[in-house]
Amino acid sequence: MTALPRRAAIAFPALLLARAAYAAVVLPDRIAQGALVTGRADPGTRLTFEGKSVRVSPQGVFAFGLGRDAGAHATLGIVSPDGRREERGFAVAPREWDIQRLNGLPGRMVTPDAEALARIRAEQERLNAARRTDTATPFFAEGFAWPAEGRISGVYGSQRILNGEPRAPHLGLDIAVPVGTPLHAAAGGRVTLAEDLYFTGNTMLIEHGHGVTTLYAHMSRLDLREGDAVARGQVIGLSGATGRVTGPHLHLGLFWLSTSLDPRPVLP
């Protein structure tokens, strides 16, 4: 998780005095493409980012995310508790992305038939609905833990070329672990989806408050069901090689609502 800058926290009273006409909103010093951004605001502040409402907790904690291809500049809309409006601009640091080539995948997984495409579309609708979940308790503010320990075999933002055909960028972190490795919830929250999907196999989504969600894919066993509460570090199932894979691993995804983010920076 992106920690609040210490010098910004120390300067907070001075900020209130020097800019009394504006809401006190503290952001990290550096914000990059693919980042989960966490910060603090005066309780009662209302925020928007890219046209989406940003939930602010009663204590002033908030989070939002920038996608892989976010532009060089972004703007946070702010309405202070007394109704003053402001737009706070900030720079977005660019990143470089890797290219990965995977060959030998079954043809039906690279180019699904009509029946499979219908299944994929229906599953995507369920995934989208789960990712739109936005609950009030900011479990994400407690920080994230590794769901498993293993070699990093795939990184966020890389583009995969499957059997010679360019595909959409890889929007997650792959951790190579043997089948049957216990997997742990990266943070507390509630399960919003747990089922077998075409591409990602046995898949679980956990929402950690304010629309921040983690995804666990290719599992061999799901130990929780939709609606179950979960604590950080709790075993949620076992790793596997279900769905479209070339070997056993955990695909870990991170989202803010429908925006895919890089899980690596939030992990210790």
Secondary structure, DSSP 8 states (H G I E B T S, - for coil): -----HHHHHTHHHHHHHTTTS--EE--S--BTT-EEEEEE-TT-EEEETTEEE-B-TTSEEEEE--TT--SEEEEEEE-TTS-EEEEEEE-B-----EEEE----HHHHS--HHHHHHHHHHHHHHHHHHT---S--GGGG----SS--EEEE-TT-EEEETTEEEEE--SEEEE--TT-EEE-SS-EEEEEEEEETTTEEEEEEE-STTEEEEEEEESEE---TT-EE-TT-EEEE-B--SS-SS-BEEEEEEETTEEE-SGGG--
